[in-house]
Amino acid sequence: MKIFLAVDPGASGGFAISYGDGMDQLEVRPWVDETEWLSTLWELLDHPDSESVVAIVEHVPPYVGRAIPSSAAFKLGKNFGYICGTIRALQIPLNLTRPQEWQKGLEGVKAASGSKKKRVLRDHANRLFPTIKGVTLKTADGLLILHHFLSR
């Protein structure tokens, strides 16, 4: 079985895991800290039914805009680097996807910004996956990134 891991690298982000090529066995988790992240990666690599793990990470922009403080941009870049570095160090294939790619076709996303945009994304995730527990503002992006990757 192939395991897919889709990550929103923001400090208040999260990730989604698909056990298999479909969207039948899904799990979402919020980002907690670096130690828990490493435990998750090892857990996926050591999964008894795992043939391989594939990661999809949101590619963060080099410039996040005037409304975002530089301290927040620094944290985003630091998290992105840590996440991608650990994935590569463990030799997990890494795919990067820009927000414009995975958000394409999601109604109301372009018109929104900030917390309103996060709520729109969470609502899309809840609509697409009504049976998944734990879909929050933190985990919705990871789930939608995974949906985009597996649906293409």
N, C-alpha and C positions, 0 to 999 in steps of 0.2 A: 504494500500500500504506500502511495506517495502522500506525504504530509505537506500542506501549504500553510505558510505563515505570512500574514499581511500586517504591516506595521505602520501606524501613524506615529512618527518619531517625536512629536511634541512632548514637552514636560508633563502636560496634562492629557496625553494621548493614550493609546491602547493598541491592542492587536487582536487579530482573529486567526483562528486555526481551523483548517479543514482537514479532516482525516479521510483521505481519498480524493479522487478527481472531481467528485460532485460536491454539492452543497448539502448533503444529507446529514453528515456528522460535523457540526460546527460548535465552536466554543469561542467566547470572547473574554478578554481579560484587560483590565486597566494597567497602565504603566505604574509600577510601584517604585522600584529602584534597580540599580545595576546588579545587585546580588540575585534578586528574584529573576531578572531577565536571563542571567547566565544559567540559573537552575532550570528555567523553562527550555532554553536551547538544549541543554543536556538531556532533559526529560524527553524532548522530541526525538533527538538523535538515538536515544536508548529505547525508544518505544518498541515493544516486542514485534509489532506488525509492520514496522517502518522499513521500506525499501530505500527511501530517500526523503530528504526535506528540501523544499524550495522556498525561498524567501522573496517577498515583494515588499519594498519599502517606498514610502512616499518620498520623492526627491524634493528636498526643500529648496526654495528659491534663494539666490544670493542676496537679494534685496527684498525685504518684507514690507516696506512702505514707511511713510512718515508717522503713521499712527501707532506703530509698534516700537516700543523702547528698545534701545540697543542691548540692554540687559536681557530682554526676552529673546531677541534674535541670537544672542550669544548662547543662551541655554538651548535653543532649538538646534543650532549648529553643533554644539557639544553632544547633545543626545543623538543626533543624526550620525555623527562620526563614530560615537561609541557603538551604536547599534550596527552600523555597517561594518565596523572593524571586527566586532565579535563574530558576526555572520561569516565574514571572509576568513577570519582566523580558524574557524571550525570547518572551513571548506564547504560551506553550504552555498549552492548557487544563489546569486543575488540578482534580482530584477528591480530596477528603479522605475517609478511611474510618477509623472508630474500631476499635480492636482487637476490641471485642465483636462488631462486625459481621463482620469477615473471619475471625475464629476460630470463629464460630458453626457448630456441627455437627462440629467437629473433636474427636473423642473423646479424653478424658484431659487436655485443655488446662485446663479450669476447676479441676480438682483439683490441678494442679501449680503451682509458682511458681519463680521464679529460674532457675537453670541447668537444673533438671529440666524446666521448662516449655519452655525453648529446645530441649532434646533431643527432647521430644515433638513440637514443631513441625518440627524437622529430619526426624524419622522420617516424619511425614505428607508432607512435601515429597518425600522419597525414594520413598515408596510411590506417590504420585501421578505422579511424574516420574522413573522409574527410569533413563531414558537421559540425563538432564541431568547433565553433569559440573560439579563445583564447588559442589554443594549442601552447605553447611556451616552451622554455627550462625549465621554472619554473613549468609548469603544466603537461608536458608530462608524467613524472614518475607516478604521481597520477592516470592519466587516464590508463596507462598500468598496474598498480597495480590493479585497479578496473577490467579491462578486464581479467586479470589472475584469480582473485577471482571468478568472475561471470561465467567464462568459464570452471571452473573445475568440 
